Amino acid sequence: MDMRNITLRFGGVEAIKDISFDIREGEIRAIIGPNGAGKSSMLNVISGFYHPQDGKVWFRGEKRPPMKPYQVARLGIARTFQNIALFEGMSVLDNVMTGRLTHMKTNMFWQALWMGRAEAEEVANREIVEQIIDFLEIQAIRKTPVGRLPYGLKKRVELARALAAEPKLLLLDEPMAGMNVEEKEDMSRFILDVNDEFGTTIALIEHDMGVVMDISDRVVVMDYGRKIGDGTPDEVRGNQEVIDAYLGVAHE
Ligand SMILES: Nc1ncnc2c1ncn2[C@@H]1O[C@H](COP(=O)(O)OP(=O)(O)OP(=O)(O)O)[C@@H](O)[C@H]1O
C-alpha cells in the first residue's frame, strides 16, 4: 500500500498534512504519535471511511479510486476499532461469522431456500471461521454472548472477526488499549502469529511503545498532522524530532 501526499481537512482543521508512506507486503507497520496527531484519520483514509482532499492511495500496484468502506473491504482490507464494535447480544461464533459477509456470493433468494449454493457456502464459511477460532484460542467461549466477556477477550473476538474476512491487509486501531500486561502479551503474540502464519500485512496504531518497538518492522511517526519520522524501531528511537515530540514524554 502506498499513501502519496495525503492531505485531509475537516473544515479549517488539517488533520493530515501532505503525508506519504508505504506499507510493504508482509510487514507489521506501526503508526504512532501524540493524541490528535492524525493517526486514526490516516487509518480511516486507508479503510475508505474518509476521503482525502489531496493525494492518492495505491493498493497492490493500482491507484485506488475513491471507494466506500465496503468496497475497500472487498479489496481485502479489514480493520478493528478503537472502541470495540461487536454485536454484544450475539455469540462469539456469530460475531466472527459476520466477518465473512464480504465473501458471501449467494443472494437472499438462495439463502431463503437454503439450497445448493447457499448451503455449500455456509459450510465453507464455517470451516474458515472454526479455523480462526482455534487459532486465537477462543473455542471455550464460542457460544458465549460477547457482552459477557472481559475486555481483553472482546478485543480478541474483534481480531477474529477481522481475520474471518481473510484480509491481505489488517488495520488495528489501538489493539492493546485498556489491557493489562498479560492481555497485552497475549495480543502481541497473536498479532505476530497472524503475520507469520497467514502472511497478513498489518498496520496498527498503538500507544504502548514497548509493544510497538517489539513487534513492528517499521514505524511512521505523526505529530500535528505531519510525518516527523519513518523507519525501523531503532531508527525512530534515535530520531531527535521524534524524541522531542513524543518519545521523550510520558503517555498512556
Ligand atoms: N470527524 C472529524 N471531524 C472533525 N475533526 C476531526 C474529525 N476526526 C478527527 N478530527 C480532528 O483531526 C485531528 C486528528 O485527529 P485523529 O483522531 O486522527 O488523531 P489521533 O492521532 O488518532 O488521536 P488519538 O491518539 O487521540 O486517537 C484532531 O485535531 C481531531 O480533532
The ligand as an SDF file (V2000), in Angstrom:
LIG
                    3D

 31 33  0  0  0  0  0  0  0  0999 V2000
  -14.6740   13.6130   12.0670 N   0  0  0  0  0  0  0  0  0  0  0  0
  -13.9280   14.6690   12.4050 C   0  0  0  0  0  0  0  0  0  0  0  0
  -14.4190   15.9260   12.3160 N   0  0  0  0  0  0  0  0  0  0  0  0
  -13.6700   16.9880   12.6550 C   0  0  0  0  0  0  0  0  0  0  0  0
  -12.4070   16.9220   13.1060 N   0  0  0  0  0  0  0  0  0  0  0  0
  -11.8620   15.7010   13.2230 C   0  0  0  0  0  0  0  0  0  0  0  0
  -12.5860   14.5050   12.8940 C   0  0  0  0  0  0  0  0  0  0  0  0
  -11.7930   13.4410   13.1240 N   0  0  0  0  0  0  0  0  0  0  0  0
  -10.6170   13.9220   13.5790 C   0  0  0  0  0  0  0  0  0  0  0  0
  -10.6510   15.2870   13.6410 N   0  0  0  0  0  0  0  0  0  0  0  0
   -9.5560   16.1630   14.0700 C   0  0  0  0  0  0  0  0  0  0  0  0
   -8.3840   15.7820   13.3490 O   0  0  0  0  0  0  0  0  0  0  0  0
   -7.2490   15.7890   14.1940 C   0  0  0  0  0  0  0  0  0  0  0  0
   -6.5970   14.4200   14.2170 C   0  0  0  0  0  0  0  0  0  0  0  0
   -7.4300   13.5030   14.9440 O   0  0  0  0  0  0  0  0  0  0  0  0
   -7.2010   11.9270   14.9870 P   0  0  0  0  0  0  0  0  0  0  0  0
   -8.3230   11.3330   15.7430 O   0  0  0  0  0  0  0  0  0  0  0  0
   -6.9300   11.4070   13.6320 O   0  0  0  0  0  0  0  0  0  0  0  0
   -5.8640   11.8560   15.8620 O   0  0  0  0  0  0  0  0  0  0  0  0
   -5.2000   10.6020   16.5700 P   0  0  0  0  0  0  0  0  0  0  0  0
   -3.7430   10.7440   16.3550 O   0  0  0  0  0  0  0  0  0  0  0  0
   -5.8240    9.3550   16.1200 O   0  0  0  0  0  0  0  0  0  0  0  0
   -5.5310   10.8580   18.1050 O   0  0  0  0  0  0  0  0  0  0  0  0
   -5.7930    9.7820   19.2970 P   0  0  0  0  0  0  0  0  0  0  0  0
   -4.4740    9.1940   19.6290 O   0  0  0  0  0  0  0  0  0  0  0  0
   -6.3090   10.6870   20.3800 O   0  0  0  0  0  0  0  0  0  0  0  0
   -6.7970    8.8120   18.8170 O   0  0  0  0  0  0  0  0  0  0  0  0
   -7.7240   16.2840   15.5610 C   0  0  0  0  0  0  0  0  0  0  0  0
   -7.4910   17.6750   15.6250 O   0  0  0  0  0  0  0  0  0  0  0  0
   -9.2040   15.9720   15.5410 C   0  0  0  0  0  0  0  0  0  0  0  0
   -9.9110   16.8850   16.3590 O   0  0  0  0  0  0  0  0  0  0  0  0
  1  2  1  0
  2  3  1  0
  2  7  2  0
  3  4  2  0
  4  5  1  0
  5  6  2  0
  6  7  1  0
  6 10  1  0
  7  8  1  0
  8  9  2  0
  9 10  1  0
 10 11  1  0
 11 12  1  0
 11 30  1  0
 12 13  1  0
 13 14  1  0
 13 28  1  0
 14 15  1  0
 15 16  1  0
 16 17  2  0
 16 18  1  0
 16 19  1  0
 19 20  1  0
 20 21  2  0
 20 22  1  0
 20 23  1  0
 23 24  1  0
 24 25  2  0
 24 26  1  0
 24 27  1  0
 28 29  1  0
 28 30  1  0
 30 31  1  0
M  END
$$$$
